[in-house]
Amino acid sequence: MKENYQRLMDDIIAGHVKAGEKPTLLLHSCCGPCSSYVLEYLARYFRVTVFYYNPNMDTAEEYQRRMQAQQQLLERAQYPNPVSLVVAPYDHVPFAEAAAGLEQEPEGGARCTACFILRLEEAAKAAKEGGYDYFAATLTVSPHKDAPRINAIGRSLAEKYGVAWLPSDFKKKEGFKRSTILSKEYDLYRQDYCGCEFSKGHLQP
């Protein structure tokens, strides 16, 4: 039976609301536009730290441009709970190593899986080291990203590092549509490819 990740997340949230709790959450973010709706949704229930770690970016300039859009969002948006930001330095080498031998894979294939693992594992490590209650990712807001695959990776890493994964499918409830509206509202740079050199020419908002 297909899992409803949105419902699973909402059930977890409901339990914390009932208990009067505001857990801590380390949220891996791929970019400002994707995080716009996700933060609007989650910052009501969690104390969120945005974790910007994306070694898949093909150039330092693109990395900086997306990071600046992330900062711009946090400066302009208003959330019921404070949202902080952690930015990792740009380093494309880990992605190049993860993608080695997978260069000819189609977009959305095994190379993307390796990329998801790379970024989410770093988030899981940071969440463990920082003592966060949960870690999660904005990736599932995109209609181009496979939510079951991302959630399976998150759950596996949760077991490995001993920190809870917050399941999600943020494209539900018209999350992607809302992210496009918020991106325009906050005048955010919205990229037209996922980020790596192999994804250019494939529209990946």
N, C-alpha and C positions, 0 to 999 in steps of 0.2 A: 504494500500500500504506500502510495506517495506521501511523503511527509510534508506537513504544512509548517514551514519554518517560521512564518510570520506568527502563526498561532502559538507555536512553542515559545517564541520570544515574549509574546504578550502574556502568556501564562506565567512565565518567570517574573515579568514586571509586576503583574497583579499580586503575586505572592509578596514581593517586597513592599508594594504600596500598602497592602493589608497590614504588614508588620511595621509600617512607618519607617522603612529603611531607604537610604539613598546610597546604594553600593557604588564602589569606584569601578571605572571602566576605562581600559586602554583601547582606543579606537584607531586601528590602522586606517589611514586615509590615503587614497591614491591621488586625490586632487580636491580643490575647493568646491567645484560644482557638485561632485558626487557626495561630498560630506554635508552639503547644505541642507538637504532634506533629512539626512540621517541624524544630524545634530538637532535639528528642529524637533525630531521625534524623540530622541533618546535623552536629551539634556533636561527634560522634565523629570526623569526618573533616576538618572545616574549622575555622579560627579565624574565628568568625562575629561580625559586627557587625549588629545589628538596626537597620534604618532605618525609623523610623515617620514616614511622610509621607502624609497622607490628606486633601487639601483637599476631597474629596467629602463629608466629614462635614457634616451640615446645620446643626449648631450647635457653638459652642465647648464647650458643656457635654458634648455627646456625644463630641467629640474628646478631651477631658480624661478622660472616664470610660474610654474604650477605652485611652488611653495609660496610665492608672493600672493597668489590668488587665495591660497589657504589662509594666510595671515590677514588678508583684506576681509575675508568673510568673518573671521573671528573679531576683527575690529568693528565691523559694521552691524553685525547681527546682535540681537539681544536674547539671552537665554535665561531661564528661571534659576539655573545653577551655573556657577562659574565654569568656563571651559578653558583649559590650558593647552599649550602646544609644545611638543618636543620634536625637533627637527634633526634628523640624522644627516651627517655630511654626505655629499655626493660621492659615490664610488661605483662605477659601472662594472668593475671586475667581477664581483660576486654573480651578477647576472650573466656575464659572458661565460663564466665557468659553468653555471647551471644550464645554460642554453647550448653548450658545446655538444655537437653531434645531433642537435635537434633543429639546426638552422633551416632545413627544408620542410619541417612540419607545417601543416596548414595552420592558419590563425585559428585559435580556439582549441588546438590540439595539445600534444604532450609537452611542447615548449611552454605553453601557457600554464599547464599544471605545475611544471618545475618552477615557474615564476611565482605562482601563488604560494607554493611551499616555501620558497626563499623568503618572501616578504612576511608571510604569516608566522613562520618560525621565529623570525627576528622579533615580531610583535609578542609572541608567546614568551620568549626569553625576557624581554623588557617588562612584560606584565608580571612575570614571576619575580624578577629582581626588585621591581617596585612595589610588590605586595598588593597588587590590584585584585579585586574580587573577580573581575571578568576581563576577557579581551574579545574583540570583535573586529569586523572589517566593513568598510563602505562598499566593497566590490560588488555585493549582490544587488545594488541599486541599478546597475546597468543591465539593459535587456540583452546585451552581448555576453554576459558572464553567467556561467553555469552554477546556480545556487547549490544544488546537491553536491557538486564537486567541492566547492569552497567550504561548505559546512562539514563535509567528510574530512577534509584536511584540518579544519579547525578543531574538530573533535579529537582527531588523532594527536594533534599537538597538545591539546589540553591534557590528555592522558600522559603524554611524554613529560610535560613540564609541571603538571600538578596545579594548573590554574584553569578556572572554568571558562569555557567557550560560550559566548552568547549567540545562539543560532539566529539566523536572519534570512529574509528574502525581501529586501527593502524596495524592490520594484513593485511589490504588492501595494494595495491601497493607492495606486497611481503615484508611487514614490518617485519614479523616474520623471514623470511629467512635472511633479512638484519641484524637482531639482532644477529643471530647465527654467521654470518660472522664477525661482529664487536666484538663479545665476544671473538672469536679466535684471532682477530687482537690485542686486548688489554689484552689478556691472563686473562680473567675474570673467576672466579669461577662460574660454571653453575650448579645449583642444579638439582636434578632429582625428586623432589616432590614439591608440592605447598608451603608447609611450616608447616602446623599443623600436629599434631600427627595422625589425621584421614586420611590424604592424603598420608601417606607413603605407598609405593607399587603401587601408581597411578602415572605414569609418567606425570609430570606437569611442563614443562620448563618455 
